[in-house]
Amino acid sequence: MSEKQHVDFWFDPLCPWAWMTSRWMEEVVRIRDVDVDWKIISLGILNEDNPENHHHGHDESMWLVRVIQAAAEQHGGEYYKKLYDAMGSRRHPGGMQDLEAIITESLAEVGLPADLAAAKDSTEYDDAIRASTDEARAVAGQDIGTPCIAVNGVGFFGPVFTPAPKGDEAGKVWDGALALASYPGFYELKRGREKGPDFS
């Protein structure tokens, strides 16, 4: 029997590519011996010197991750994933653009107090969000984006999919990613992106 693999998965709820990779990761957990630690990475922080690289201003780009961080600190670490699923399903396959509505509806869905929405405007959680983002950079490099994962401590940007693999295909792709991550000298594998996000 193969050894259980540990994955650190950094996400920003605004990123459609991270969303699809997270759906792949859920498939992998079903069919391989894998556990996942869900963590925040902030597009706002990654792009704070290049604000044109994301779809919202710096403040708005921090709203969702601040609320998730506040929920996790106040109510438990399981809310990283629970709120990510609730926010991401609205933002990506759901197509919602109103971030405040996403926050309000997502908090209600997971049974958290509505007043947690106020965290979106608070810098109280920014140090923790920055520390998590820096952790991703430490294992995967400074020039990363989202998604970012680490397999048994070996980190990299991606993989990026459209659409996300499902079933046996998800397992095959995981096996390939695991093989690459196991090689200490592996750094990059990329091809041009010709399609936009496909959430099917």
C-alpha positions as CSV (number, residue, x, y, z in Angstrom):
1,M,0.0,0.0,0.0
2,S,1.4,3.4,-0.9
3,E,2.2,6.0,1.7
4,K,-0.4,8.7,2.4
5,Q,0.5,11.9,0.7
6,H,0.0,15.3,2.3
7,V,-1.0,18.3,0.2
8,D,-1.0,22.0,1.1
9,F,-3.4,23.8,-1.2
10,W,-3.3,27.6,-1.3
11,F,-6.3,29.3,-2.8
12,D,-7.8,32.7,-3.4
13,P,-11.6,32.5,-3.9
14,L,-11.4,35.1,-6.7
15,C,-9.2,32.9,-8.9
16,P,-11.1,30.7,-11.4
17,W,-8.0,28.6,-12.1
18,A,-7.6,27.8,-8.4
19,W,-11.2,26.9,-8.2
20,M,-10.9,24.3,-11.0
21,T,-7.7,22.9,-9.5
22,S,-9.5,22.6,-6.1
23,R,-12.3,20.6,-7.8
24,W,-9.6,18.3,-9.2
25,M,-8.1,18.0,-5.7
26,E,-11.4,16.9,-4.3
27,E,-11.6,14.1,-6.9
28,V,-8.0,13.1,-6.0
29,V,-9.0,12.8,-2.3
30,R,-11.8,10.4,-3.2
31,I,-9.6,8.0,-5.2
32,R,-6.1,8.3,-3.7
33,D,-4.7,8.2,-0.2
34,V,-4.3,12.0,0.2
35,D,-5.1,14.5,2.8
36,V,-5.3,18.3,2.1
37,D,-4.6,21.3,4.3
38,W,-6.5,24.2,2.7
39,K,-4.7,27.6,3.0
40,I,-5.1,31.2,1.9
41,I,-3.0,32.9,-0.8
42,S,-3.9,36.5,-1.6
43,L,-4.0,37.7,-5.2
44,G,-4.1,41.2,-3.7
45,I,-0.8,40.6,-2.0
46,L,0.8,38.8,-4.9
47,N,-0.2,41.6,-7.2
48,E,0.2,44.6,-4.9
49,D,2.9,46.1,-7.0
50,N,1.0,45.3,-10.3
51,P,-2.6,46.1,-9.6
52,E,-3.6,45.7,-13.3
53,N,-3.0,42.0,-12.9
54,H,-6.2,41.3,-11.1
55,H,-9.8,42.2,-11.6
56,H,-10.5,44.3,-8.5
57,G,-8.7,47.0,-6.6
58,H,-6.3,46.0,-3.9
59,D,-8.9,46.5,-1.1
60,E,-11.7,44.6,-2.8
61,S,-9.3,41.7,-3.7
62,M,-8.7,41.3,0.1
63,W,-12.4,41.1,1.0
64,L,-13.1,37.3,0.6
65,V,-9.8,36.2,2.1
66,R,-10.2,38.4,5.1
67,V,-13.6,37.0,5.9
68,I,-12.3,33.4,5.5
69,Q,-9.4,34.2,7.7
70,A,-11.6,35.8,10.4
71,A,-14.0,32.8,10.3
72,A,-11.1,30.3,10.7
73,E,-9.6,32.2,13.6
74,Q,-12.9,32.7,15.4
75,H,-14.7,29.5,14.6
76,G,-12.2,26.8,13.5
77,G,-9.9,25.9,10.6
78,E,-12.5,23.8,8.9
79,Y,-14.0,27.1,7.6
80,Y,-11.1,27.7,5.2
81,K,-12.5,24.9,3.0
82,K,-16.2,25.4,3.9
83,L,-16.3,29.1,3.1
84,Y,-14.0,28.6,0.0
85,D,-16.6,26.1,-1.4
86,A,-19.5,28.4,-0.6
87,M,-17.8,31.5,-2.1
88,G,-16.2,29.8,-5.0
89,S,-19.4,28.0,-6.2
90,R,-21.1,31.4,-6.3
91,R,-18.2,33.3,-7.9
92,H,-17.2,30.8,-10.6
93,P,-19.9,28.3,-11.8
94,G,-22.5,30.7,-10.3
95,G,-21.1,33.7,-12.0
96,M,-21.8,36.2,-9.2
97,Q,-19.9,39.4,-9.4
98,D,-21.1,41.2,-6.2
99,L,-18.5,40.3,-3.6
100,E,-20.6,41.6,-0.7
101,A,-23.5,39.4,-1.7
102,I,-21.1,36.4,-2.1
103,I,-19.9,37.0,1.5
104,T,-23.4,37.4,2.9
105,E,-24.8,34.3,1.2
106,S,-21.7,32.2,2.0
107,L,-21.7,33.0,5.7
108,A,-25.4,32.0,5.9
109,E,-24.8,28.8,4.0
110,V,-22.1,27.5,6.4
111,G,-24.0,28.7,9.5
112,L,-21.7,31.5,10.6
113,P,-22.7,34.9,12.1
114,A,-23.6,37.6,9.5
115,D,-21.4,40.1,11.4
116,L,-18.3,38.3,10.2
117,A,-18.8,40.2,6.9
118,A,-17.4,43.2,8.6
119,A,-13.9,41.5,8.5
120,K,-13.7,42.4,4.8
121,D,-12.9,46.0,5.7
122,S,-10.5,45.2,8.6
123,T,-6.7,44.9,8.3
124,E,-6.7,42.9,11.5
125,Y,-6.3,39.6,9.5
126,D,-3.8,40.9,6.9
127,D,-0.7,39.8,8.7
128,A,-2.0,36.2,8.9
129,I,-3.0,36.3,5.2
130,R,0.4,37.7,4.2
131,A,2.2,35.0,6.3
132,S,0.2,32.3,4.5
133,T,1.0,33.8,1.1
134,D,4.6,34.1,2.1
135,E,4.6,30.4,3.1
136,A,3.4,29.5,-0.4
137,R,6.2,31.6,-1.9
138,A,8.7,29.9,0.4
139,V,7.9,26.5,-0.9
140,A,7.1,27.3,-4.6
141,G,9.1,30.4,-5.4
142,Q,8.5,34.1,-5.5
143,D,7.0,34.4,-9.0
144,I,4.0,32.2,-8.4
145,G,0.3,32.8,-8.9
146,T,-2.8,30.8,-8.0
147,P,-3.3,27.9,-7.6
148,C,-0.3,26.8,-5.6
149,I,0.1,23.4,-4.0
150,A,2.9,21.6,-2.1
151,V,3.1,17.8,-2.1
152,N,5.0,16.4,0.9
153,G,6.6,19.8,1.2
154,V,7.6,20.3,-2.5
155,G,5.7,23.3,-3.8
156,F,4.8,24.5,-7.3
157,F,2.4,26.8,-9.1
158,G,-0.5,24.9,-10.6
159,P,-1.5,22.6,-12.1
160,V,-3.9,24.7,-14.2
161,F,-6.9,23.0,-15.9
162,T,-9.8,23.8,-18.0
163,P,-12.0,21.9,-17.3
164,A,-10.8,20.0,-14.2
165,P,-10.1,16.3,-14.6
166,K,-12.6,13.9,-13.0
167,G,-12.7,10.3,-11.9
168,D,-9.9,8.1,-13.2
169,E,-8.4,11.0,-15.2
170,A,-8.1,13.0,-12.0
171,G,-6.1,10.1,-10.5
172,K,-3.8,9.8,-13.6
173,V,-3.0,13.5,-13.5
174,W,-2.4,13.3,-9.7
175,D,0.1,10.4,-10.3
176,G,1.9,12.5,-12.8
177,A,2.0,15.5,-10.5
178,L,3.3,13.4,-7.7
179,A,6.1,12.0,-9.9
180,L,7.2,15.5,-10.9
181,A,7.0,16.7,-7.3
182,S,9.2,13.8,-6.1
183,Y,12.1,14.9,-8.3
184,P,14.2,17.6,-6.4
185,G,15.3,19.3,-9.6
186,F,11.8,19.8,-11.0
187,Y,10.9,23.5,-11.5
188,E,8.6,24.2,-14.3
189,L,6.2,22.7,-16.9
190,K,4.0,25.0,-19.0
191,R,2.2,25.5,-22.3
192,G,0.2,28.5,-23.7
193,R,-3.3,28.9,-22.3
194,E,-5.7,29.0,-25.2
195,K,-9.1,28.5,-23.4
196,G,-10.8,30.4,-20.7
197,P,-12.2,28.8,-17.5
198,D,-14.6,25.9,-18.2
199,F,-16.5,25.0,-15.1
200,S,-18.3,22.0,-16.5
